[in-house]
C-alpha cells in the first residue's frame, strides 16, 4: 500500500510539472482533461450492446469518464469542466488547476502554438521506421494505447485542405488536431491507459523559450496517409 501511495504522489507531481512546462516554457495552452472515476461494480458488465468474447461476456473497464456520457468513447481523454476554451499558458492558473485535480490528464489546445496528426498505433510505429530510414526528422510523438500522435507546427484548415486534395484517397483513421482541437499529453492516464512519449520533445535552438522543435505537416502528411491506408481502424473515435 505504501508503495502504491508513493507512486501515486510521484505521478501527481509529474503531471503538475509537465503541465507547467507546457504552459510556461513551451507556451502551449493547457487545460485539465475530464479524468476518470471508479465504475460501480454492478456496471462493469454490460447487459446489452456490449462486445462479447469467446467463452463469455467482455468486462467493461473498471474506471469510467467523469463526463455525463455513459458510453464516452474516449474516457478521461477530453476536455469537460473547464472547457477547452479555458486553456491557458498562465502558470498560476495551471498550478491551481492541478493542485485541485492532481490526477487530471493534460489536454493541450491545438491550433495556436502546436498542432498534430494522429493515426492507429500500428501504422504510427511503421511510419516512424519509414521516416528513420529516409532520415526524415520528426518532432515529438505521443503514444496512447491505440494511437500515435505526431506533433507539428500549427496549420490552417485551408492549408490542410490543399494538402489533402493532393492525395488520391484519405482514410478515416487519419485524424487532424488543428484549430479548436486538442491532444492529451504525457504523463496523463486515461480510461484506456497511460499516455507516454514515443519520441520525447527536443528543444528548438531558434526558440528563445526552449519550446520543442516541430516539423511542418506538409513534410509528413503523404507518408502518414499511406501508412493509415494500410491500417484502417474504422470511423469510431478512439484514443
ZICOR-V141122 format. One record per helix or strand of 3 or more residues. SS is the DSSP state (helix for helix, strand for strand). FROM is the first residue (numbers start at 1). TO is the last residue. If there is no record, write none. Layout:
ss={SS/SS}
from={FROM/FROM}
to={TO/TO}
This chain:
ss={helix/strand/strand/helix/strand/helix/helix/strand/strand/helix/strand/strand/helix/strand/strand/strand/helix/helix}
from={2/30/36/41/63/84/91/106/115/121/141/147/157/175/181/196/217/221}
to={25/33/38/43/65/86/100/110/120/134/143/152/165/177/185/199/219/230}
